[in-house]
């Protein structure tokens, strides 16, 4: 993933963005090694970084539906928007 990190004077990352969240999500939809959770994490990251308007939701939806069907796209959106795509603190 290519993007930008902003770091404060103490070296802590304060903000980050994905260079092209649409392209990344489309590539993940096309890659048979990737799963719905991977796409959801990319979209969740974009949402958390304030890049909602930079995602071409129609193109990503078409790619996800083409691979996983409409219920799969619904699952991806739910995971991304709720943040449930990330591992839990206890590793489960």
N, C-alpha and C positions, 0 to 999 in steps of 0.2 A: 504494500500500500504506500503510495506516495502522498505526501501532504506537508503541512507546515506546523511546527511547534513554536509556541511563544514561551519564553523562559524568563522568570523574574531574576533579580540580582543575586538571589541565593541558589540559583540553579534549579528551582522547582518549575515544572511545566505548569503554566497557567491556562493555556488554551491550545487546542490543536484542531486542524481541519483536514479533510480528505481532499486531494487535488481534484478528483472528478468522481463524486459519489455515484453518479449514474453509470459511468463506464465500469466502475468496480462492481456494482451490483449486477450489471448485465453480464460481465465476465464470469461472475460466480454462478449465475443462473445457467450459463452455457457449459460450465466445467462439471463433468460428472463426479468429480471428487468432492464437490461442495454440497452442502446440505441446506435445508431451509433455515436452520439456525444461523449458518454463516451469512446468508443474505440478510437475515433479520439483524444481526450484529452490525453489519455495514450500515444499514438504514438507521438503526438506533444511534450509532456513533454520529452519523450525519445530523440527525435530529438534535442530539445533545450538543453538537458543535454549532448549532444555529444555521445549518445548511439546508433546511427544509425546502426552500425555494430553488435550490440548486439540483435537486433530484427531479428527473423527468419521470414522475410517478406513472404516467401512462405507458411509457416504454418498459419500465421495470415490471409493471403489472403484466403486460403482454408476455414478457419473457418468462416470468414466474408461472403464469397460467399455462403457457405452452409446455413447460417442463413438468409442473406439479399439479395442474388443474386449479380451478377457482377456489376450492376449499384450502388448497396449499397456500395460495396467495393470501387468503384471509388469515391463515395461521401465521404466516410471515409478518403481516401487518400487526397482528395482535402482539406477537413477541416483541417486535420493534417498538411499538408505541407504549407498551407497558414496561419495557426494560427486562422482561422475563427471559430474554435471550442470553443474558449474562450468567456465568456460573455463580452459584451461591457462595457465600463466604466460607462455608464449611467444606467446599469442594464437591458438593453433590449437585 
